[in-house]
Amino acid sequence: MAGVTDDPPGFPYTPPGVDVLEGGKLTSNNVAGSSHDPFQSFAVASGAVSKPGSDAARQDGLYSAVPLYSQDEIDSTPMVSSLLNKLANYTNITQGVIEHEKAESEDGIQRVPKGPQMGTFIGVFLPCMQNILGVILFLRLTWIVGTAGIMDALAIVFMCCSCVTGGSYYMISRALGPEFGGAVGLCSYLGTTFAGSMYILGTMEIFLTYIMPNAAVFKAGTGEPNGMQNNMRIYGTCCLAIMVLVVFVGVKYVNKLALVFLSCVMLSIMAIYAGVIQSAIKPPDSQVCLLGNRMLQNSMFDKCQKTEVINNVTTPTKLWTLFCEGDLGNATCNEYFTQNNLTVIQAVPGLLSGVISDNMWAHYGKYKTIVEKEGKSSEPASDKTSEMPYVFNDITTFFTLLVGIYFPSVTGIMAGSNRSGDLRDPQRSIPTGTIMAIATTSFIYISCVVLFGACIDGVVLRDKYGESVNGSLVVATLAWPSSWVIVIGSFFSCCGAGLQSLTGAPRILQAISRDGIMPFLQVFGHSKSNGEPTWALLLTAAICEIGILIGSLDNVAPILSMFFLMCYLFVNLACAVQTLLRTPNWRPRFKFYHWSLSFLGMSLSLSLMFVSSWYYALVVILISGCIYKYIEYRGAEKEWGDGIRGLSLNAAQYALIKLEEAPPHTKNWRPQLLVLLKLDSDLGVKHPRLLSFTSQLKAGKGLTIVCSVLEGTYMAREADAKLSEKNIKAAMAKEKTKGFCHVVVSSNQRDGFSHLIQSAGLGGMKHNAVLMAWPANWKQSESNLSWKNFIETVRETTAAHQALLVAKNIDSFPTNQERLGVGTIDVWWIVHDGGLLMLLPFLLRQHKVWRRCKMRIFTVAQMDDNSIQMKKDLQMFLYHLRLDAKVEVVEMNAGDISAFTNEKTLVMEQRSQMLKQMQLSKTEREREAQLIHDKNTKSHATLNDKAKPTSDRVHMTWTKEKLISERNRLREANMTVRDIFSMKPDQTNVRRMHTAVKLNKVVVNKSQGAQLVLLNMPGPPKNQGGDESYMEFLEVLTEGLKRVLLVRGSGREVITIYS
């Protein structure tokens, strides 16, 4: 058995469940209750262990046991047992916690993090409860019930609780992509940050209003809130500094205080329910003073009387002095005070008092209006109400405002998702615990709405700050055994929620920063030695201070509502998209789910955004849109397999199947280009102007496939193919050509281009036109492959019923940065091939390079044509096509064939014949040499070995086709120079050359100064023997022109008069 070497440095422990070799015996390091791994035993026993428990040991064992798999394959792909071992030892503790534990190691040795131990109740349910039950429940729910009434308040609670289904930045970014993830992640961060502002303002409101009102620096005048706002700004800033310091010192202190804060919340809620029960038995003795039907601030007087008798003497009370000036006998009193009586009512009539019927419906009011008791009569009188000790509405109230103020109370549902690293089974605990928390808190809020309306008088409920009950918290008047239970409990609840927000928000920002999708946020991804995101915390504190400077809880609440609603909207969208796409990796363990619920939640979130505050909603949507476009512009390099990409694939598949059903109508026809590129020796694009012309012709619309061919085998040139594709993509990006890129490796370029013409595209999204460059210098080339490949490409596009565009002098075509001035695009319409010649200039003129060019159409009339009528018909045709072009008919007489044409044709044929003489391939020369050698060898053998049997003679088999081709080859090979110079030109070639010369003369005369000339491209000869003559005809036809685009139609109509 092979020995095992000592553990190297940095390997201080053996993971549990790994067998080790000690003293020649196999021992197990399994944890208690775990089974022995037989595979590991086999690996060690076979002597193939490199190191106990290591991947190398496992892989060496597999190689020795299963020699079918090579060592290279084992190294590149992990063994199943190694993979399972890594998964079993995997922990999803957050990076910040791991860094924190490393920093706090006492002896500097890295320890194994303890596995997550929290279950559903401790890890999800209680944190959600702590975050959901807080400032709104204690400070604003009674006011919402009194203002909106029980029915509207129940509607608000139901709407807000229905649209929250949980989620986090990670889920959004991985489900909808980095663009959506970044935008909504920042919304979640800003929402959590402003939530911290709201909780701090709530804490200061409780402190300054109900605990220590004498601590106020600025005294607020009657009905004037500025003094109170300034106090909250000062104390809120101090509170923020203290909380930031606590979070900066360490998150562990926040976690230790969390249980204390949660206990305060639960005790406060229990005190509320106990007070409800107590009110049914014995209502609390809390009284409210009314003047007529107007509620008074009883903190400014001690008795609800106008006068009182002291020692048989009637004396004015303190309340009387607030409304009257002078002595009792000759006082000048407020008219309303004189004409209305004072009434004392119970603030909490009790559960069985029947007050619920009065609180059933809404009582919305305007700013600075007095809170009045409905149904109580009073004598109207004119008075200066702003100076009197009444209770006023500090804001104008309406339903949508209350929705925005209440919604932050249900934004704590992400507390469980954010703690997923500390859970024993997050997949089961998060949905179960979150739904349990939502159900429980929804029950608490709904029951509190009903119980507040059933126990507390409506006029007291509408008193936001409890000014009518001696400046006490309204909900505290219902509590049992003491109102201070609610006051102290709500104070610590708000403190705890504020600390949680200041702890969670920097970590959300840190997660976004570390993803690297927004470069300007990367500085906030750094953390100090114990894992605390210091820079992110400082930014969070600065934004939180902005919320505190607003100075009003009611004004901050709608802001964070918008951010959270945007976050919830995309969480629901992410769940719905993944479900509808049936993504293979979307396998939620929670089964009680349907995509329609997510769409309902998404619709509710969007509706609530505009219901709460339409202008805030537009601002948040604009912010999210800007972030989305920024990430898209910067090019998020993250590829997370997001749902938006899956949605795009599904949409593309559906569209392709629909396109396959029927060919496109002429109205929808546009050139879908297959661009055939040539590469240079460095695998770079040889003619980048061809890509420029493509982008000018397409303008990003329709299909563009840019292709090239490498000669060889794919196994040998795989790296070259990838490099070529990379270079082409770079050139496409530089030339702003939107499309796809494909490089194939083939035995020769001819076959490669043929395969591309046949198979490029997918389904109904296939090319219908081929764009290529004219083979320049084809005459000077030693090989004839360039022009032969070109002609074969022309033949194949014709056979495939595809249009062909050939750009001649492509290197002189304009770039995308050029702007052509005054000039023309001349179309020479010789034969009708579907109208492609007229459509192409229209498409080109849509691009800014060609926009200033005018369009001219020339057509050729024969001797027996009526040129005047032709021009009128063509003008009418263009009018119906809605094309703006100048029309000109050119008359071209047949004429006699000039001597120049005869001579040019003769020179062409002589050159062709000489090339055939000179360009005998190496194979043909070797074949001739071999025939001569075989002939000599045969003659020598015949003279020396006449006695040998005839069976040893060489027999050659000749077919008729082989005999004819060999005779032609020998005839051409034996043609002497004298024969070449004495030959006469072929009359067919003479006629073609005559046409090319005359047409070229006319085109050059009319269009030599044109920016671009479009010509009908003649078809290639059916007999391949005339291929070289065909190239010469095209060369003569386009001679003397700067930029030429030869166009050959596909045979179908591509332009119509119908729109």
Solvent accessible surface area in square Angstrom, and as a share of the most:
residue,aa,sasa,rsa
1,M,154,0.69
2,A,54,0.42
3,G,66,0.63
4,V,45,0.26
5,T,100,0.58
6,D,133,0.69
7,D,73,0.38
8,P,62,0.39
9,P,138,0.87
10,G,78,0.75
11,F,52,0.22
12,P,97,0.61
13,Y,109,0.41
14,T,32,0.18
15,P,29,0.18
16,P,69,0.43
17,G,23,0.23
18,V,2,0.01
19,D,3,0.02
20,V,22,0.13
21,L,34,0.17
22,E,103,0.46
23,G,84,0.81
24,G,57,0.55
25,K,150,0.63
26,L,70,0.35
27,T,49,0.29
28,S,56,0.36
29,N,57,0.29
30,N,37,0.19
31,V,83,0.48
32,A,107,0.83
33,G,92,0.88
34,S,53,0.34
35,S,96,0.62
36,H,84,0.38
37,D,38,0.20
38,P,103,0.65
39,F,57,0.24
40,Q,14,0.06
41,S,23,0.15
42,F,102,0.42
43,A,4,0.03
44,V,13,0.07
45,A,66,0.51
46,S,53,0.34
47,G,30,0.29
48,A,19,0.15
49,V,22,0.13
50,S,52,0.34
51,K,37,0.16
52,P,15,0.10
53,G,17,0.16
54,S,21,0.14
55,D,50,0.26
56,A,50,0.39
57,A,5,0.04
58,R,10,0.04
59,Q,26,0.11
60,D,42,0.22
61,G,0,0.00
62,L,38,0.19
63,Y,90,0.34
64,S,63,0.41
65,A,39,0.30
66,V,52,0.30
67,P,105,0.66
68,L,147,0.73
69,Y,97,0.37
70,S,57,0.37
71,Q,59,0.26
72,D,111,0.58
73,E,82,0.37
74,I,10,0.05
75,D,91,0.47
76,S,88,0.57
77,T,74,0.43
78,P,80,0.50
79,M,8,0.04
80,V,111,0.64
81,S,28,0.18
82,S,1,0.01
83,L,83,0.41
84,L,103,0.51
85,N,34,0.17
86,K,108,0.46
87,L,110,0.55
88,A,83,0.64
89,N,80,0.41
90,Y,155,0.59
91,T,42,0.25
92,N,56,0.29
93,I,19,0.09
94,T,71,0.41
95,Q,89,0.40
96,G,20,0.19
97,V,58,0.33
98,I,39,0.20
99,E,39,0.17
100,H,24,0.11
101,E,72,0.32
102,K,104,0.44
103,A,50,0.39
104,E,83,0.37
105,S,27,0.18
106,E,172,0.77
107,D,82,0.42
108,G,68,0.65
109,I,95,0.48
110,Q,123,0.55
111,R,137,0.50
112,V,90,0.52
113,P,34,0.21
114,K,177,0.75
115,G,35,0.34
116,P,34,0.21
117,Q,123,0.55
118,M,54,0.24
119,G,19,0.18
120,T,35,0.21
121,F,110,0.46
122,I,97,0.49
123,G,0,0.00
124,V,0,0.00
125,F,21,0.09
126,L,30,0.15
127,P,8,0.05
128,C,0,0.00
129,M,3,0.01
130,Q,9,0.04
131,N,26,0.13
132,I,4,0.02
133,L,0,0.00
134,G,3,0.03
135,V,2,0.01
136,I,1,0.01
137,L,0,0.00
138,F,1,0.01
139,L,4,0.02
140,R,3,0.01
141,L,0,0.00
142,T,7,0.04
143,W,6,0.02
144,I,2,0.01
145,V,0,0.00
146,G,2,0.02
147,T,4,0.02
148,A,0,0.00
149,G,1,0.01
150,I,5,0.02
151,M,86,0.38
152,D,42,0.22
153,A,0,0.00
154,L,46,0.23
155,A,40,0.31
156,I,0,0.00
157,V,2,0.01
158,F,137,0.57
159,M,41,0.18
160,C,0,0.00
161,C,18,0.11
162,S,39,0.25
163,C,0,0.00
164,V,4,0.02
165,T,72,0.42
166,G,8,0.08
167,G,8,0.08
168,S,24,0.16
169,Y,16,0.06
170,Y,137,0.52
171,M,49,0.22
172,I,0,0.00
173,S,0,0.00
174,R,58,0.21
175,A,5,0.04
176,L,2,0.01
177,G,1,0.01
178,P,8,0.05
179,E,39,0.17
180,F,45,0.19
181,G,0,0.00
182,G,0,0.00
183,A,3,0.02
184,V,1,0.00
185,G,0,0.00
186,L,20,0.10
187,C,0,0.00
188,S,3,0.02
189,Y,3,0.01
190,L,33,0.16
191,G,0,0.00
192,T,20,0.12
193,T,1,0.00
194,F,21,0.09
195,A,6,0.04
196,G,0,0.00
197,S,0,0.00
198,M,1,0.00
199,Y,12,0.04
200,I,0,0.00
201,L,0,0.00
202,G,0,0.00
203,T,1,0.00
204,M,14,0.06
205,E,3,0.02
206,I,0,0.00
207,F,43,0.18
208,L,5,0.03
209,T,28,0.17
210,Y,18,0.07
211,I,43,0.22
212,M,95,0.43
213,P,72,0.45
214,N,135,0.69
215,A,23,0.18
216,A,20,0.16
217,V,89,0.51
218,F,88,0.37
219,K,148,0.63
220,A,55,0.43
221,G,43,0.42
222,T,63,0.37
223,G,28,0.27
224,E,77,0.35
225,P,49,0.31
226,N,82,0.42
227,G,8,0.08
228,M,47,0.21
229,Q,40,0.18
230,N,46,0.23
231,N,2,0.01
232,M,8,0.04
233,R,72,0.26
234,I,71,0.36
235,Y,52,0.20
236,G,0,0.00
237,T,53,0.31
238,C,71,0.43
239,C,17,0.10
240,L,9,0.05
241,A,62,0.48
242,I,114,0.58
243,M,9,0.04
244,V,22,0.13
245,L,113,0.56
246,V,44,0.25
247,V,2,0.01
248,F,80,0.33
249,V,79,0.46
250,G,1,0.01
251,V,28,0.16
252,K,75,0.32
253,Y,90,0.34
254,V,2,0.01
255,N,80,0.41
256,K,139,0.59
257,L,71,0.35
258,A,15,0.12
259,L,125,0.62
260,V,78,0.45
261,F,13,0.06
262,L,15,0.08
263,S,49,0.32
264,C,22,0.13
265,V,0,0.00
266,M,62,0.28
267,L,104,0.52
268,S,0,0.00
269,I,8,0.04
270,M,123,0.55
271,A,6,0.05
272,I,1,0.00
273,Y,59,0.22
274,A,31,0.24
275,G,2,0.02
276,V,6,0.04
277,I,111,0.56
278,Q,54,0.24
279,S,2,0.01
280,A,33,0.26
281,I,135,0.69
282,K,139,0.59
283,P,54,0.34
284,P,39,0.25
285,D,127,0.66
286,S,24,0.16
287,Q,97,0.43
288,V,1,0.01
289,C,4,0.03
290,L,0,0.00
291,L,0,0.00
292,G,5,0.05
293,N,22,0.11
294,R,28,0.10
295,M,0,0.00
296,L,0,0.00
297,Q,21,0.09
298,N,17,0.09
299,S,74,0.48
300,M,68,0.30
301,F,15,0.06
302,D,116,0.60
303,K,92,0.39
304,C,29,0.17
305,Q,83,0.37
306,K,51,0.22
307,T,51,0.29
308,E,36,0.16
309,V,102,0.59
310,I,89,0.45
311,N,134,0.69
312,N,146,0.75
313,V,86,0.49
314,T,69,0.40
315,T,41,0.24
316,P,50,0.31
317,T,7,0.04
318,K,119,0.51
319,L,0,0.00
320,W,17,0.06
321,T,78,0.45
322,L,54,0.27
323,F,12,0.05
324,C,7,0.04
325,E,139,0.62
326,G,55,0.53
327,D,106,0.55
328,L,73,0.36
329,G,79,0.76
330,N,121,0.62
331,A,29,0.22
332,T,103,0.60
333,C,45,0.27
334,N,20,0.10
335,E,78,0.35
336,Y,3,0.01
337,F,4,0.02
338,T,90,0.53
339,Q,87,0.38
340,N,6,0.03
341,N,119,0.61
342,L,35,0.17
343,T,41,0.24
344,V,71,0.41
345,I,31,0.16
346,Q,64,0.28
347,A,0,0.00
348,V,0,0.00
349,P,32,0.20
350,G,1,0.01
351,L,58,0.29
352,L,144,0.72
353,S,57,0.36
354,G,43,0.42
355,V,12,0.07
356,I,60,0.30
357,S,74,0.48
358,D,92,0.48
359,N,4,0.02
360,M,49,0.22
361,W,164,0.58
362,A,37,0.29
363,H,43,0.19
364,Y,81,0.31
365,G,18,0.18
366,K,147,0.62
367,Y,105,0.40
368,K,79,0.34
369,T,53,0.31
370,I,23,0.12
371,V,4,0.02
372,E,64,0.29
373,K,43,0.18
374,E,111,0.50
375,G,89,0.86
376,K,61,0.26
377,S,103,0.67
378,S,40,0.26
379,E,95,0.42
380,P,117,0.73
381,A,23,0.17
382,S,90,0.58
383,D,37,0.19
384,K,145,0.62
385,T,40,0.24
386,S,72,0.46
387,E,117,0.53
388,M,23,0.10
389,P,4,0.03
390,Y,0,0.00
391,V,3,0.01
392,F,31,0.13
393,N,22,0.11
394,D,43,0.22
395,I,42,0.21
396,T,58,0.34
397,T,7,0.04
398,F,95,0.39
399,F,56,0.23
400,T,42,0.25
401,L,32,0.16
402,L,0,0.00
403,V,0,0.00
404,G,1,0.01
405,I,0,0.00
406,Y,1,0.00
407,F,1,0.00
408,P,0,0.00
409,S,5,0.03
410,V,5,0.03
411,T,11,0.06
412,G,7,0.07
413,I,1,0.01
414,M,13,0.06
415,A,14,0.11
416,G,0,0.00
417,S,20,0.13
418,N,84,0.43
419,R,57,0.21
420,S,38,0.25
421,G,4,0.04
422,D,55,0.28
423,L,1,0.01
424,R,153,0.56
425,D,54,0.28
426,P,27,0.17
427,Q,107,0.48
428,R,143,0.52
429,S,5,0.03
430,I,39,0.20
431,P,31,0.19
432,T,50,0.29
433,G,0,0.00
434,T,8,0.05
435,I,86,0.43
436,M,83,0.37
437,A,0,0.00
438,I,31,0.15
439,A,60,0.47
440,T,43,0.25
441,T,4,0.02
442,S,18,0.12
443,F,132,0.55
444,I,13,0.06
445,Y,1,0.00
446,I,67,0.34
447,S,17,0.11
448,C,1,0.01
449,V,0,0.00
450,V,52,0.30
451,L,32,0.16
452,F,0,0.00
453,G,0,0.00
454,A,7,0.06
455,C,0,0.00
456,I,0,0.00
457,D,9,0.05
458,G,7,0.06
459,V,2,0.01
460,V,0,0.00
461,L,0,0.00
462,R,21,0.08
463,D,1,0.01
464,K,15,0.06
465,Y,60,0.23
466,G,0,0.00
467,E,55,0.24
468,S,0,0.00
469,V,6,0.04
470,N,109,0.56
471,G,23,0.22
472,S,31,0.20
473,L,4,0.02
474,V,4,0.02
475,V,1,0.00
476,A,1,0.01
477,T,18,0.10
478,L,2,0.01
479,A,15,0.11
480,W,128,0.45
481,P,95,0.60
482,S,44,0.29
483,S,39,0.25
484,W,133,0.47
485,V,49,0.28
486,I,0,0.00
487,V,7,0.04
488,I,70,0.35
489,G,5,0.05
490,S,0,0.00
491,F,39,0.16
492,F,76,0.32
493,S,3,0.02
494,C,0,0.00
495,C,18,0.11
496,G,0,0.00
497,A,2,0.01
498,G,0,0.00
499,L,10,0.05
500,Q,28,0.12
501,S,10,0.06
502,L,1,0.00
503,T,13,0.07
504,G,25,0.24
505,A,0,0.00
506,P,1,0.00
507,R,73,0.27
508,I,27,0.13
509,L,0,0.00
510,Q,11,0.05
511,A,44,0.34
512,I,1,0.00
513,S,5,0.03
514,R,101,0.37
515,D,20,0.11
516,G,34,0.33
517,I,4,0.02
518,M,2,0.01
519,P,46,0.29
520,F,122,0.51
521,L,9,0.05
522,Q,95,0.42
523,V,73,0.42
524,F,35,0.15
525,G,7,0.07
526,H,114,0.51
527,S,36,0.23
528,K,59,0.25
529,S,98,0.63
530,N,23,0.12
531,G,2,0.02
532,E,5,0.02
533,P,3,0.02
534,T,29,0.17
535,W,134,0.47
536,A,0,0.00
537,L,6,0.03
538,L,89,0.44
539,L,51,0.26
540,T,0,0.00
541,A,17,0.13
542,A,56,0.43
543,I,27,0.14
544,C,0,0.00
545,E,38,0.17
546,I,100,0.51
547,G,0,0.00
548,I,0,0.00
549,L,92,0.46
550,I,54,0.27
551,G,1,0.01
552,S,20,0.13
553,L,3,0.01
554,D,5,0.03
555,N,69,0.35
556,V,0,0.00
557,A,0,0.00
558,P,10,0.06
559,I,31,0.16
560,L,1,0.00
561,S,0,0.00
562,M,0,0.00
563,F,12,0.05
564,F,11,0.05
565,L,1,0.00
566,M,8,0.03
567,C,0,0.00
568,Y,1,0.00
569,L,18,0.09
570,F,26,0.11
571,V,2,0.01
572,N,2,0.01
573,L,35,0.17
574,A,0,0.00
575,C,23,0.14
576,A,0,0.00
577,V,9,0.05
578,Q,15,0.07
579,T,36,0.21
580,L,84,0.42
581,L,25,0.12
582,R,208,0.76
583,T,41,0.24
584,P,110,0.69
585,N,123,0.63
586,W,68,0.24
587,R,174,0.63
588,P,51,0.32
589,R,125,0.46
590,F,60,0.25
591,K,157,0.67
592,F,170,0.71
593,Y,67,0.25
594,H,94,0.42
595,W,92,0.32
596,S,49,0.32
597,L,101,0.50
598,S,4,0.03
599,F,66,0.28
600,L,104,0.52
601,G,2,0.02
602,M,35,0.16
603,S,59,0.38
604,L,39,0.19
605,S,0,0.00
606,L,81,0.40
607,S,55,0.35
608,L,1,0.00
609,M,0,0.00
610,F,81,0.34
611,V,48,0.28
612,S,10,0.07
613,S,11,0.07
614,W,153,0.54
615,Y,117,0.45
616,Y,69,0.26
617,A,0,0.00
618,L,87,0.44
619,V,78,0.45
620,V,6,0.03
621,I,65,0.33
622,L,119,0.59
623,I,59,0.30
624,S,10,0.06
625,G,32,0.31
626,C,77,0.46
627,I,24,0.12
628,Y,56,0.21
629,K,119,0.51
630,Y,68,0.26
631,I,0,0.00
632,E,77,0.34
633,Y,187,0.71
634,R,131,0.48
635,G,40,0.39
636,A,26,0.20
637,E,167,0.75
638,K,76,0.32
639,E,116,0.52
640,W,54,0.19
641,G,51,0.49
642,D,19,0.10
643,G,3,0.03
644,I,51,0.26
645,R,139,0.51
646,G,21,0.20
647,L,81,0.40
648,S,63,0.41
649,L,112,0.56
650,N,68,0.35
651,A,59,0.46
652,A,48,0.37
653,Q,108,0.48
654,Y,143,0.54
655,A,47,0.36
656,L,36,0.18
657,I,97,0.49
658,K,98,0.42
659,L,79,0.39
660,E,110,0.50
661,E,118,0.53
662,A,64,0.49
663,P,113,0.71
664,P,71,0.44
665,H,104,0.46
666,T,26,0.15
667,K,103,0.44
668,N,107,0.55
669,W,17,0.06
670,R,78,0.28
671,P,1,0.01
672,Q,33,0.15
673,L,0,0.00
674,L,0,0.00
675,V,0,0.00
676,L,9,0.04
677,L,2,0.01
678,K,77,0.33
679,L,30,0.15
680,D,61,0.32
681,S,114,0.74
682,D,118,0.61
683,L,21,0.10
684,G,18,0.18
685,V,23,0.13
686,K,113,0.48
687,H,31,0.14
688,P,56,0.35
689,R,70,0.26
690,L,2,0.01
691,L,0,0.00
692,S,0,0.00
693,F,1,0.00
694,T,0,0.00
695,S,8,0.05
696,Q,1,0.00
697,L,3,0.02
698,K,8,0.03
699,A,50,0.39
700,G,35,0.34
701,K,115,0.49
702,G,41,0.40
703,L,7,0.03
704,T,3,0.02
705,I,13,0.06
706,V,0,0.00
707,C,0,0.00
708,S,1,0.01
709,V,5,0.03
710,L,10,0.05
711,E,83,0.37
712,G,32,0.30
713,T,88,0.51
714,Y,115,0.44
715,M,172,0.77
716,A,84,0.65
717,R,64,0.23
718,E,68,0.31
719,A,77,0.59
720,D,46,0.24
721,A,6,0.05
722,K,122,0.52
723,L,83,0.41
724,S,0,0.00
725,E,50,0.22
726,K,142,0.60
727,N,40,0.20
728,I,0,0.00
729,K,107,0.45
730,A,62,0.48
731,A,17,0.13
732,M,10,0.05
733,A,77,0.60
734,K,160,0.68
735,E,21,0.10
736,K,139,0.59
737,T,9,0.05
738,K,153,0.65
739,G,37,0.35
740,F,132,0.55
741,C,20,0.12
742,H,90,0.40
743,V,11,0.06
744,V,33,0.19
745,V,28,0.16
746,S,13,0.08
747,S,85,0.55
748,N,56,0.29
749,Q,46,0.21
750,R,38,0.14
751,D,55,0.28
752,G,0,0.00
753,F,10,0.04
754,S,12,0.08
755,H,102,0.46
756,L,6,0.03
757,I,2,0.01
758,Q,121,0.54
759,S,78,0.50
760,A,11,0.08
761,G,33,0.32
762,L,122,0.61
763,G,34,0.33
764,G,34,0.33
765,M,66,0.30
766,K,78,0.33
767,H,8,0.03
768,N,30,0.16
769,A,0,0.00
770,V,0,0.00
771,L,0,0.00
772,M,19,0.08
773,A,17,0.13
774,W,16,0.06
775,P,19,0.12
776,A,70,0.55
777,N,109,0.56
778,W,9,0.03
779,K,72,0.30
780,Q,137,0.61
781,S,42,0.27
782,E,166,0.74
783,S,54,0.35
784,N,45,0.23
785,L,109,0.54
786,S,40,0.26
787,W,24,0.08
788,K,87,0.37
789,N,27,0.14
790,F,4,0.02
791,I,0,0.00
792,E,44,0.20
793,T,2,0.01
794,V,0,0.00
795,R,44,0.16
796,E,46,0.21
797,T,0,0.00
798,T,58,0.34
799,A,79,0.61
800,A,44,0.34
801,H,140,0.62
802,Q,19,0.09
803,A,1,0.01
804,L,0,0.00
805,L,0,0.00
806,V,0,0.00
807,A,0,0.00
808,K,16,0.07
809,N,66,0.34
810,I,7,0.04
811,D,87,0.45
812,S,43,0.27
813,F,1,0.00
814,P,2,0.01
815,T,28,0.16
816,N,10,0.05
817,Q,125,0.56
818,E,69,0.31
819,R,114,0.42
820,L,17,0.08
821,G,31,0.29
822,V,147,0.85
823,G,12,0.12
824,T,28,0.16
825,I,0,0.00
826,D,0,0.00
827,V,0,0.00
828,W,0,0.00
829,W,35,0.12
830,I,63,0.32
831,V,88,0.51
832,H,98,0.44
833,D,26,0.13
834,G,4,0.04
835,G,1,0.01
836,L,2,0.01
837,L,1,0.01
838,M,0,0.00
839,L,19,0.09
840,L,0,0.00
841,P,0,0.00
842,F,85,0.35
843,L,22,0.11
844,L,0,0.00
845,R,55,0.20
846,Q,91,0.41
847,H,27,0.12
848,K,95,0.40
849,V,0,0.00
850,W,0,0.00
851,R,140,0.51
852,R,168,0.61
853,C,0,0.00
854,K,125,0.53
855,M,6,0.03
856,R,51,0.19
857,I,0,0.00
858,F,1,0.00
859,T,14,0.08
860,V,22,0.13
861,A,0,0.00
862,Q,101,0.45
863,M,140,0.63
864,D,132,0.68
865,D,62,0.32
866,N,93,0.48
867,S,24,0.16
868,I,123,0.62
869,Q,86,0.38
870,M,55,0.25
871,K,79,0.34
872,K,119,0.51
873,D,79,0.41
874,L,13,0.06
875,Q,84,0.37
876,M,106,0.47
877,F,69,0.29
878,L,4,0.02
879,Y,159,0.61
880,H,84,0.37
881,L,11,0.05
882,R,141,0.52
883,L,20,0.10
884,D,116,0.60
885,A,24,0.19
886,K,129,0.54
887,V,9,0.05
888,E,44,0.20
889,V,25,0.14
890,V,12,0.07
891,E,113,0.51
892,M,28,0.12
893,N,86,0.44
894,A,75,0.58
895,G,54,0.52
896,D,135,0.70
897,I,64,0.32
898,S,54,0.35
899,A,83,0.64
900,F,120,0.50
901,T,2,0.01
902,N,57,0.29
903,E,109,0.49
904,K,55,0.23
905,T,0,0.00
906,L,45,0.22
907,V,83,0.48
908,M,10,0.05
909,E,21,0.09
910,Q,22,0.10
911,R,63,0.23
912,S,18,0.12
913,Q,24,0.11
914,M,74,0.33
915,L,42,0.21
916,K,93,0.40
917,Q,48,0.21
918,M,125,0.56
919,Q,71,0.32
920,L,49,0.24
921,S,54,0.35
922,K,152,0.64
923,T,98,0.57
924,E,57,0.26
925,R,138,0.50
926,E,97,0.43
927,R,112,0.41
928,E,59,0.27
929,A,60,0.46
930,Q,98,0.44
931,L,77,0.38
932,I,108,0.55
933,H,112,0.50
934,D,65,0.34
935,K,146,0.62
936,N,92,0.47
937,T,72,0.42
938,K,114,0.48
939,S,59,0.38
940,H,120,0.53
941,A,46,0.36
942,T,77,0.45
943,L,129,0.64
944,N,95,0.49
945,D,56,0.29
946,K,157,0.66
947,A,106,0.82
948,K,118,0.50
949,P,89,0.56
950,T,84,0.49
951,S,90,0.58
952,D,100,0.52
953,R,153,0.56
954,V,113,0.65
955,H,154,0.69
956,M,123,0.55
957,T,117,0.68
958,W,115,0.40
959,T,73,0.42
960,K,148,0.63
961,E,127,0.57
962,K,96,0.41
963,L,69,0.34
964,I,84,0.43
965,S,65,0.42
966,E,20,0.09
967,R,139,0.51
968,N,62,0.32
969,R,41,0.15
970,L,77,0.38
971,R,143,0.52
972,E,69,0.31
973,A,34,0.26
974,N,106,0.55
975,M,57,0.25
976,T,75,0.44
977,V,101,0.58
978,R,200,0.73
979,D,64,0.33
980,I,6,0.03
981,F,126,0.52
982,S,78,0.50
983,M,56,0.25
984,K,175,0.74
985,P,27,0.17
986,D,71,0.37
987,Q,107,0.48
988,T,57,0.33
989,N,25,0.13
990,V,2,0.01
991,R,135,0.49
992,R,110,0.40
993,M,0,0.00
994,H,26,0.12
995,T,69,0.40
996,A,8,0.06
997,V,30,0.17
998,K,57,0.24
999,L,16,0.08
1000,N,20,0.10
1001,K,150,0.64
1002,V,28,0.16
1003,V,0,0.00
1004,V,31,0.18
1005,N,118,0.60
1006,K,74,0.31
1007,S,1,0.01
1008,Q,109,0.48
1009,G,77,0.74
1010,A,7,0.05
1011,Q,33,0.15
1012,L,0,0.00
1013,V,2,0.01
1014,L,0,0.00
1015,L,1,0.00
1016,N,13,0.07
1017,M,6,0.03
1018,P,61,0.38
1019,G,33,0.32
1020,P,24,0.15
1021,P,16,0.10
1022,K,202,0.86
1023,N,113,0.58
1024,Q,116,0.52
1025,G,57,0.55
1026,G,22,0.21
1027,D,11,0.06
1028,E,17,0.08
1029,S,14,0.09
1030,Y,7,0.03
1031,M,0,0.00
1032,E,17,0.08
1033,F,18,0.07
1034,L,1,0.00
1035,E,40,0.18
1036,V,7,0.04
1037,L,10,0.05
1038,T,1,0.01
1039,E,99,0.44
1040,G,49,0.47
1041,L,10,0.05
1042,K,111,0.47
1043,R,14,0.05
1044,V,0,0.00
1045,L,0,0.00
1046,L,0,0.00
1047,V,0,0.00
1048,R,58,0.21
1049,G,16,0.16
1050,S,16,0.10
1051,G,72,0.69
1052,R,81,0.30
1053,E,86,0.39
1054,V,5,0.03
1055,I,26,0.13
1056,T,32,0.19
1057,I,67,0.34
1058,Y,152,0.58
1059,S,119,0.77
